[in-house]
Amino acid sequence: MAKLYFRYGVMGSSKTANALMVRYNYEERGQDALLVKPAVDQRDGARFVASRAGLSHPCIYFSDLMEMTPRQLKPYACIIVDEAQFLTRDEVRYLTDLVDDWNIPVICYGLRTDFKGELFPGSAELLATADVIEEVKTICWCGKKALCNARFDESGHVIKEGEQVVLGANDKYIGLCRKHWKEGNLGPQYLRAHALHGQQEAQPQPLGEGVLSVAQHGAVPQLLRPVPGVRMADEILIEFFHRRGHENHLLTSFKSSS
């Protein structure tokens, strides 16, 4: 007997990669699986599914699926639905008809809850009606199981207000454990990366009278306002500019200011 499966997980738990591998497994055994997604998901382009791991495959929209006749669906051994959280309750009930009346297995992959911790309508209906419910697991940055989907802005602040559906990937969302989701804590790795990104974009500003500072002049940095009696460690300065390919200019500037 066919069954309706709901395999849920947080952002970054490889749900789409799992869906694509299941499709491939059917193909490898000489059977066809129909890959479907809601039309609202346009991140990977029209009628196309792609994972962060680099796997991809063409698909149809859910509206295309609903227009297919039993004769057109008969050749398929399975229907795989990605981003199932975006389905409506009526669309999920349509999937139960495919399972119960046409005996076609349906496997749905999607989020359980949104960035506010609230169920998506499609996920709520799947949790209520699916024959089999399975979790696609991943971990928070702290090592605990990730349960929550955190949405964050360009400054790295976790957002808990706004529209339920805002398309994005690692640039907007991350899976966190409940504790760090409540705290809005994205973890030290993200904070370091964000700090480095901010340093690259920030424009150097004068530090004030009597302070040794580095300013940008074209593509060549130079030392400004050397302070009498204040000596900075040569190795620190050399390392600072060496990373930017200006070691020789630094030595010249430093010696002339001594």
Kinemage of the C-alpha trace (Angstrom):
@kinemage 1
@onewidth
@group {chain A} dominant
@subgroup {mainchain}
@vectorlist {calphas} color= white
{ca met a 1} P 0.000 0.000 0.000
{ca ala a 2} L 1.217 3.494 -0.864
{ca lys a 3} L 1.941 5.973 1.938
{ca leu a 4} L 2.289 9.723 2.413
{ca tyr a 5} L 5.651 10.618 3.945
{ca phe a 6} L 6.624 13.930 5.534
{ca arg a 7} L 10.351 14.374 6.058
{ca tyr a 8} L 11.004 17.679 7.794
{ca gly a 9} L 14.108 19.476 8.980
{ca val a 10} L 15.512 22.935 9.651
{ca met a 11} L 17.296 25.090 7.096
{ca gly a 12} L 20.558 23.522 6.024
{ca ser a 13} L 19.655 19.952 6.965
{ca ser a 14} L 20.051 18.669 3.372
{ca lys a 15} L 16.348 18.036 2.734
{ca thr a 16} L 16.635 18.913 -0.950
{ca ala a 17} L 19.765 16.784 -1.334
{ca asn a 18} L 17.829 13.882 0.203
{ca ala a 19} L 14.934 14.448 -2.186
{ca leu a 20} L 17.246 14.456 -5.188
{ca met a 21} L 19.020 11.300 -4.016
{ca val a 22} L 15.713 9.480 -3.575
{ca arg a 23} L 14.747 10.470 -7.125
{ca tyr a 24} L 18.094 9.149 -8.371
{ca asn a 25} L 17.675 5.872 -6.471
{ca tyr a 26} L 14.391 5.252 -8.274
{ca glu a 27} L 16.032 6.063 -11.601
{ca glu a 28} L 18.926 3.718 -10.857
{ca arg a 29} L 16.430 0.887 -10.404
{ca gly a 30} L 14.700 1.602 -13.677
{ca gln a 31} L 11.715 3.445 -12.181
{ca asp a 32} L 10.540 7.004 -12.672
{ca ala a 33} L 9.947 9.425 -9.812
{ca leu a 34} L 8.225 12.745 -10.464
{ca leu a 35} L 9.931 15.728 -8.809
{ca val a 36} L 7.599 18.591 -7.824
{ca lys a 37} L 7.864 21.950 -6.045
{ca pro a 38} L 5.495 24.872 -5.336
{ca ala a 39} L 5.778 27.700 -7.870
{ca val a 40} L 6.514 30.213 -5.087
{ca asp a 41} L 10.027 28.772 -4.753
{ca gln a 42} L 12.037 30.499 -7.476
{ca arg a 43} L 15.469 30.451 -5.825
{ca asp a 44} L 16.871 27.876 -8.255
{ca gly a 45} L 14.949 29.067 -11.296
{ca ala a 46} L 11.726 27.978 -12.935
{ca arg a 47} L 10.911 24.274 -12.701
{ca phe a 48} L 14.292 23.395 -11.274
{ca val a 49} L 15.473 22.020 -7.927
{ca ala a 50} L 19.042 22.420 -6.648
{ca ser a 51} L 20.745 21.607 -3.363
{ca arg a 52} L 23.618 23.310 -1.560
{ca ala a 53} L 25.720 20.201 -2.256
{ca gly a 54} L 25.500 20.811 -6.003
{ca leu a 55} L 22.853 18.224 -6.883
{ca ser a 56} L 20.101 19.437 -9.205
{ca his a 57} L 17.324 18.228 -11.481
{ca pro a 58} L 14.378 19.642 -13.452
{ca cys a 59} L 10.954 19.468 -11.831
{ca ile a 60} L 7.352 20.516 -12.389
{ca tyr a 61} L 5.258 22.948 -10.371
{ca phe a 62} L 2.592 21.644 -8.024
{ca ser a 63} L -0.033 23.321 -10.212
{ca asp a 64} L 1.257 21.208 -13.135
{ca leu a 65} L 0.856 18.089 -11.005
{ca met a 66} L -2.772 18.891 -10.228
{ca glu a 67} L -3.530 19.196 -13.946
{ca met a 68} L -2.169 15.728 -14.757
{ca thr a 69} L -4.607 12.915 -15.460
{ca pro a 70} L -4.424 9.450 -13.856
{ca arg a 71} L -3.153 8.126 -17.152
{ca gln a 72} L -0.289 10.648 -17.162
{ca leu a 73} L 0.619 9.822 -13.558
{ca lys a 74} L 0.422 6.048 -13.929
{ca pro a 75} L 4.052 5.580 -15.143
{ca tyr a 76} L 5.494 7.163 -11.984
{ca ala a 77} L 6.531 4.925 -9.118
{ca cys a 78} L 6.708 7.837 -6.682
{ca ile a 79} L 6.012 11.572 -6.395
{ca ile a 80} L 8.596 13.670 -4.521
{ca val a 81} L 7.595 17.152 -3.333
{ca asp a 82} L 10.304 19.604 -2.238
{ca glu a 83} L 9.600 22.744 -0.144
{ca ala a 84} L 6.303 21.185 0.937
{ca gln a 85} L 5.814 23.771 3.693
{ca phe a 86} L 4.585 26.159 0.984
{ca leu a 87} L 1.648 23.925 0.061
{ca thr a 88} L -1.877 24.847 1.068
{ca arg a 89} L -4.014 22.527 3.165
{ca asp a 90} L -6.100 21.671 0.098
{ca glu a 91} L -2.971 20.777 -1.867
{ca val a 92} L -1.845 18.415 0.896
{ca arg a 93} L -5.304 16.814 0.856
{ca tyr a 94} L -4.877 16.334 -2.893
{ca leu a 95} L -1.700 14.395 -2.142
{ca thr a 96} L -3.640 12.123 0.211
{ca asp a 97} L -5.984 11.382 -2.721
{ca leu a 98} L -3.023 10.349 -4.882
{ca val a 99} L -1.923 7.968 -2.145
{ca asp a 100} L -5.319 6.564 -1.179
{ca asp a 101} L -7.127 6.503 -4.535
{ca trp a 102} L -4.320 6.055 -7.051
{ca asn a 103} L -1.888 4.089 -4.862
{ca ile a 104} L 1.072 6.365 -5.647
{ca pro a 105} L 3.610 6.885 -2.829
{ca val a 106} L 4.257 10.561 -2.076
{ca ile a 107} L 7.337 11.821 -0.218
{ca cys a 108} L 7.275 15.433 0.981
{ca tyr a 109} L 10.318 17.365 2.174
{ca gly a 110} L 10.049 20.694 3.939
{ca leu a 111} L 10.327 22.872 7.011
{ca arg a 112} L 8.157 22.182 10.014
{ca thr a 113} L 8.115 25.723 11.447
{ca asp a 114} L 8.961 29.219 10.287
{ca phe a 115} L 11.459 31.723 11.724
{ca lys a 116} L 8.980 32.634 14.481
{ca gly a 117} L 8.573 29.016 15.566
{ca glu a 118} L 5.082 28.728 14.066
{ca leu a 119} L 3.856 25.925 11.823
{ca phe a 120} L 3.459 26.527 8.110
{ca pro a 121} L -0.072 25.669 6.924
{ca gly a 122} L 1.240 22.954 4.616
{ca ser a 123} L 3.443 21.484 7.337
{ca ala a 124} L 0.582 21.512 9.842
{ca glu a 125} L -1.608 19.540 7.440
{ca leu a 126} L 1.190 17.085 6.680
{ca leu a 127} L 1.825 16.521 10.379
{ca ala a 128} L -1.878 15.819 10.790
{ca thr a 129} L -2.345 13.487 7.797
{ca ala a 130} L 0.986 11.874 6.821
{ca asp a 131} L 1.339 8.128 7.335
{ca val a 132} L 5.030 8.441 8.165
{ca ile a 133} L 6.734 11.466 9.754
{ca glu a 134} L 10.533 11.540 9.823
{ca glu a 135} L 13.049 14.185 10.839
{ca val a 136} L 16.031 15.084 8.670
{ca lys a 137} L 18.483 16.009 11.398
{ca thr a 138} L 21.343 18.473 11.611
{ca ile a 139} L 23.097 20.308 14.408
{ca cys a 140} L 23.344 23.822 15.797
{ca trp a 141} L 26.758 25.493 15.908
{ca cys a 142} L 27.029 24.382 19.563
{ca gly a 143} L 26.672 20.696 18.670
{ca lys a 144} L 23.103 20.193 19.906
{ca lys a 145} L 20.337 19.152 17.536
{ca ala a 146} L 18.996 22.094 15.537
{ca leu a 147} L 15.246 22.499 16.054
{ca cys a 148} L 14.543 26.092 15.009
{ca asn a 149} L 14.911 28.180 11.872
{ca ala a 150} L 16.485 31.561 12.553
{ca arg a 151} L 16.135 34.431 10.096
{ca phe a 152} L 18.790 37.138 10.361
{ca asp a 153} L 19.459 40.501 8.742
{ca glu a 154} L 22.605 41.902 7.117
{ca ser a 155} L 23.920 42.975 10.517
{ca gly a 156} L 23.655 39.477 11.938
{ca his a 157} L 20.639 40.193 14.142
{ca val a 158} L 18.072 37.407 14.501
{ca ile a 159} L 14.620 38.565 13.326
{ca lys a 160} L 11.400 37.282 14.862
{ca glu a 161} L 8.884 39.614 13.237
{ca gly a 162} L 7.830 39.950 9.599
{ca glu a 163} L 6.267 38.047 6.728
{ca gln a 164} L 6.233 34.282 7.029
{ca val a 165} L 7.537 33.641 3.519
{ca val a 166} L 10.795 35.384 2.586
{ca leu a 167} L 12.846 33.277 0.206
{ca gly a 168} L 16.487 32.825 1.061
{ca ala a 169} L 19.178 30.332 1.943
{ca asn a 170} L 22.368 30.631 4.000
{ca asp a 171} L 22.332 34.377 3.424
{ca lys a 172} L 19.140 34.753 5.499
{ca tyr a 173} L 18.562 31.584 7.509
{ca ile a 174} L 20.376 29.192 9.800
{ca gly a 175} L 19.301 26.204 11.890
{ca leu a 176} L 19.782 26.648 15.645
{ca cys a 177} L 19.007 24.715 18.809
{ca arg a 178} L 16.099 26.062 20.831
{ca lys a 179} L 18.340 27.777 23.402
{ca his a 180} L 20.377 29.739 20.854
{ca trp a 181} L 17.314 30.535 18.764
{ca lys a 182} L 15.709 32.123 21.846
{ca glu a 183} L 18.924 34.026 22.580
{ca gly a 184} L 19.371 35.087 18.954
{ca asn a 185} L 22.896 33.662 19.079
{ca leu a 186} L 24.258 32.763 15.641
{ca gly a 187} L 27.532 31.483 17.077
{ca pro a 188} L 31.155 32.637 17.075
{ca gln a 189} L 31.916 31.296 13.613
{ca tyr a 190} L 29.260 33.459 11.989
{ca leu a 191} L 30.185 36.476 14.097
{ca arg a 192} L 33.851 36.180 13.082
{ca ala a 193} L 32.941 35.875 9.416
{ca his a 194} L 30.575 38.832 9.694
{ca ala a 195} L 33.225 40.919 11.468
{ca leu a 196} L 35.805 40.186 8.764
{ca his a 197} L 33.274 41.055 6.070
{ca gly a 198} L 32.525 44.326 7.830
{ca gln a 199} L 36.224 45.182 8.076
{ca gln a 200} L 36.646 44.656 4.345
{ca glu a 201} L 33.736 46.953 3.539
{ca ala a 202} L 34.447 49.646 6.140
{ca gln a 203} L 36.212 52.799 5.035
{ca pro a 204} L 39.129 53.817 7.303
{ca gln a 205} L 38.393 56.927 9.385
{ca pro a 206} L 40.855 59.383 10.987
{ca leu a 207} L 41.469 58.411 14.592
{ca gly a 208} L 41.977 61.933 15.864
{ca glu a 209} L 44.878 64.197 16.800
{ca gly a 210} L 47.991 62.498 18.134
{ca val a 211} L 47.046 58.952 17.095
{ca leu a 212} L 48.946 56.749 14.668
{ca ser a 213} L 46.474 55.726 11.958
{ca val a 214} L 46.357 54.039 8.579
{ca ala a 215} L 44.414 55.682 5.756
{ca gln a 216} L 43.641 54.651 2.207
{ca his a 217} L 45.257 56.739 -0.523
{ca gly a 218} L 44.469 55.215 -3.891
{ca ala a 219} L 45.727 51.654 -3.637
{ca val a 220} L 48.698 52.496 -1.381
{ca pro a 221} L 48.353 52.776 2.398
{ca gln a 222} L 50.551 55.226 4.285
{ca leu a 223} L 51.248 56.139 7.884
{ca leu a 224} L 49.731 59.427 9.037
{ca arg a 225} L 50.453 61.560 12.089
{ca pro a 226} L 53.385 59.635 13.606
{ca val a 227} L 53.429 60.304 17.322
{ca pro a 228} L 56.736 61.423 18.827
{ca gly a 229} L 57.904 58.978 21.434
{ca val a 230} L 55.358 56.299 20.489
{ca arg a 231} L 56.869 53.250 18.804
{ca met a 232} L 54.672 50.419 17.464
{ca ala a 233} L 56.161 46.941 17.172
{ca asp a 234} L 57.766 46.431 13.753
{ca glu a 235} L 56.563 42.868 13.428
{ca ile a 236} L 52.930 43.840 14.020
{ca leu a 237} L 53.022 46.540 11.349
{ca ile a 238} L 54.859 44.319 8.884
{ca glu a 239} L 52.347 41.525 9.379
{ca phe a 240} L 49.457 43.971 8.970
{ca phe a 241} L 50.652 45.241 5.593
{ca his a 242} L 52.228 42.014 4.438
{ca arg a 243} L 48.774 40.522 4.139
{ca arg a 244} L 47.919 43.352 1.768
{ca gly a 245} L 51.104 43.178 -0.274
{ca his a 246} L 52.569 46.489 0.980
{ca glu a 247} L 55.497 45.314 3.111
{ca asn a 248} L 58.169 47.292 1.244
{ca his a 249} L 56.164 50.519 1.395
{ca leu a 250} L 55.644 50.027 5.116
{ca leu a 251} L 59.344 49.649 5.852
{ca thr a 252} L 60.111 52.798 3.903
{ca ser a 253} L 57.348 54.782 5.617
{ca phe a 254} L 58.225 53.512 9.072
{ca lys a 255} L 61.918 54.293 8.747
{ca ser a 256} L 61.233 57.794 7.454
{ca ser a 257} L 58.954 58.530 10.403
{ca ser a 258} L 61.399 57.289 13.073
